[in-house]
Amino acid sequence: MPELFTRLVPVENEDHFRALLHLENMLYLDAGLRRFPVHNPNAVADRWLFGSPNEVFRYAYLFARDGRFIGYALAYNLYPGEKKFALQLLPDFMQYAGEALFLAEGLTARDNKRVAMYINTLDDALTRAVRKRGYRRPFRPSRCQMGLELAQHQAKPVAWENEMLARLTPADFEDRALHSNIATGRRTSAAQYEELYRSEYYKAARDFVIRMKDGTYAGHLTWWVDETGQTANLETVATLPEYRRRGIMRRAIIEGLNLLKTEGIQYAYVSTSVRNKPAQGLYQGLGFAQLGKTYLYEKRL
């Protein structure tokens, strides 16, 4: 590796975190329907829902070059036993992807034997960079990523049946936390929802719960909105098993798309496992088109 002119700056305060969010803004603005723009769902959700809010100051880094920030890394692989990290660079700086990868790999925990990251097949420059650094991808993809141009979405009133859709309120925190692991496999506490809900960053969330008319909790979904980029990511999406295959989530997503369109959002994105054929069929039926597939590229250290 030649002398590096790109350097890592730890995200260690709110100003740095806002700089990371600004980079996400720029990535969304660039993406459109040409590619899936960022790691899913976004840095705000990642900060509050997958650890304590201050944990981001341990694993988030900015890439700096020539006096400006050009991208970021989320170094989950600095934890023993966790091999994955996320990396994003602004489009005009993708020629430095090799340097960024070299720096991000250096953040891994000492005992880790591998590093890995998800890469969309449409991210040509990053794909070339990881292959050059010795990463290999599996035979089968991991994720199916999809997008919808909301100008093509025909907003129609939703005919609700025995369920109700409502914005998340503090009264829902306990139920939301109790069922938070349905889609992610990881439990988020009511206290974490409380802290996110009361933070300045909650303006990014369009957070809904689904209840039956008797008040029974049936599911939830969250749209993470980037107002600058006029885009929204759908994550998470969860229906309790006993309420599946009734069209409930389809109606809830349509209601969300209607809302996003009235807000002037231009694009909606969603990512799901390639093994989840019912979810893929649901999104395709709502007008979402595939934006490449994602492979978990992996490298032995």
Sequence and secondary structure as in RCSB ss.txt:
>XXXX:A:sequence
MPELFTRLVPVENEDHFRALLHLENMLYLDAGLRRFPVHNPNAVADRWLFGSPNEVFRYAYLFARDGRFIGYALA
YNLYPGEKKFALQLLPDFMQYAGEALFLAEGLTARDNKRVAMYINTLDDALTRAVRKRGYRRPFRPSRCQMGLEL
AQHQAKPVAWENEMLARLTPADFEDRALHSNIATGRRTSAAQYEELYRSEYYKAARDFVIRMKDGTYAGHLTWWV
DETGQTANLETVATLPEYRRRGIMRRAIIEGLNLLKTEGIQYAYVSTSVRNKPAQGLYQGLGFAQLGKTYLYEKR
L
>XXXX:A:secstr
      EEEE  SHHHHHHHHHHHHHHHHHHTTSS  SSSS HHHHHHHSS GGGHHHHEEEEEETTEEEEEEE 
GGGSTT  B EEEE GGGGGGHHHHHHHHHTTS TT  EEEEEEETT HHHHHHHHHTT B  SS SEEEEEEEG
GG         SEEEEE  GGGHHHHHHTTHHHHSS   HHHHHHHHTSGGGGGEEEEEEEETTS EEEEEEEEE
ETTTTEEEEEEEEE GGGTTSSHHHHHHHHHHHHHHHTT  EEEEEEETT HHHHHHHHHTT EEEEEEEEEEEE
 
